[in-house]
Amino acid sequence: MKKHYVLFLAVGFTGSFFSQQKIDSITYLKLKNEIKTEILAEQLIADQPLTQKFENFLNKNRLEIKGYGVVNYYNYGKFDTDPEIKDKIDLERLNLYLGYQYNDRLSFKAEIEIEHGGAGVSKELDNQEEFGEIETEISKGGEVKLEQLNVNYQFSEAFNIRFGRLKVYLNSAQNLDSPTSYFTTHRQEMESAFLPNGWYENGIQIHGIINKKIRYYASVTTGLDASGFSSRRWIKDGHQQKFEMQNAESFAYSARVDYLFGTNKNTFAGIGSYFGNTTPNRPKNDLKDDAFVNILTGHVNYFENNVRFSGVVLWGNLQNSDLISKANTNLPNTLGAKRTPVGKNALGYSAEVGYEVLHLMLANNHQQLYPFVRYDFYDTMYAVAGDVVKKDRWNRKVFTAGLNYFLHPQIVIKAQYSTRTLGSENIDPVTVLPTGQNQKENTFSLGMAFTL
């Protein structure tokens, strides 16, 4: 009996041994096939072109790349404020946008702007405020700027939160910023005269569209720096860009509401406002008094069928502008501030209209030709305070007429002639006597612009 028991155990052990060997063999083959599959997949990825690898890394359906560029030529005619001005060619800007939609609610946006041909150190001959002084301009990163860097979370179409470096939506110029959405060779003159170009700040913004008709923006952002204010540009150069980091001692508050009443995204009418104290953000504590700036704007745009119209009104008030003027005269030369008297109130309004005419001559034509006219009025010293003397030369009226020829909906050739009349009286350069006529600045310009 004992022998039979031992034999049974031996047979059982042998069967178990060979069964285990069979299982191990199957596991080994399975593991070997998995490793082989992974090696082949890695080799396939390695053999892919770089573009294919990039598409695998980022879902191309969620990635968005856009941009636009502008190149202009300026030919100066009668230019009373600077008779020796030279004609110029300007690689005005190249803007590139990168966006990524992480999911249905969360998205990212960045914008890089390259101005006037690239980065570096530039010199400017200022015959307007510095009496022919040559200024050396050095901005952070040269003239390559990170304009936007923000994340947006969409709770619904009516309510979104955006935070990071973002665009301040005050008037319609922030929407009509691509060169195919305005007629002139350069940015809208009146708005660009005394507001920051583009106007990007660090902060948080809520925005949305209610019932497909009401669009709103409300923002809390870094404020302006009063040390940059001047006669010619009012608050424009108070935009904090001189230093590596922006002072955040005082924030600014802005809001805008639009009514969308057409089929084109650029058909809307609205109002906007901006409010903030500009004293605390000065580089040094050299002014104890508050300097609140308040801006109100109204705008209407109509881009329907073959008609394009845009109109804007801007009014601004600066508290204690006389005290700012006095404090700015003591700023160091190295700061690069103008140190000229600052106006209490600024006022501007503009309107442009164009009509597409090729459809009247050619049927089934995909190109477009817009003759247009534009009028600008702006005065950055519309009213002054205290001992500040009002300067009439900053009262400017501009009439512009020209053509926009669209070779393609995204490529436009522009030509225009503008005449600017200043409030100041012209002085004869020979007799040094008043001529009885206002100063004039006449310019013919050609431009090419595109969007991506």
URKATA-V60127 format. One line per field, one symbol per residue. phi: phi as a letter, one per 30 degrees, with the letter a starting at -180 (. if undefined). psi: psi as a letter, one per 40 degrees, with the letter a starting at -180 (. if undefined). Layout:
BEGIN
phi->???
psi->???
END
This chain:
BEGIN
phi->.ddddddddddddddddddddddddddddddddddddddddddddddddedddddddcdddccbbblabbbbbccccdbddadcdcdbcbdeabcbcbbbcdadccbbbbbcccchjkckcbcbdccccchiddcccbceiiccbddbabbbccdaddbbbbbkcbdddcbddddccdddcbdddceedddddbbedihcbclbbcalbchibccbbbbbbdcdcddcdaddchceddddbdcdbcdbdbccbbaabbccbbdddccababbbbaadcddcdebdcbcddbdcbbbbbabbbbbhccbbbbbbbbbbbdhddddeddddcdddddiddicecddbbbaaaabbbbdcdddcbdhcccbbcdbbbbbbabdbdbbbiddcdcddccbbbcbbabbccdaecbbcbbabbbcccddddcddddhcdcibddbbcbcbbbbbbbc
psi->ddddddddddddddddddddddddddddddddddddddddddddddeiiddddddddhhdeehhhiiiihhihhhhbhgdegdeiiiihhgdihhhhhihhdaedhiihihhhhifeaiahiihhheddefehhihhhihfbfhhgdigihhhhdidehihhiahihhhdaedddfeieeeididiihdddedeihhdghihaihiiihhfedhhihhihiiaiheeeiiddebedeehhedidihhfdhiihiiihihheadidehiiaiiiihiheddeidigehdiighhhhiiiihhhgibehhhhhihhhihhhfddddddddeeiidedeidfiihidiihiiiiiiihhedeedhifheiihhiiiihhhihefdiiibehhhhdeehhhhhhiaihhhdieehihihihihhhieiiihhedefiieeiiiihhhhiiihiii.
END
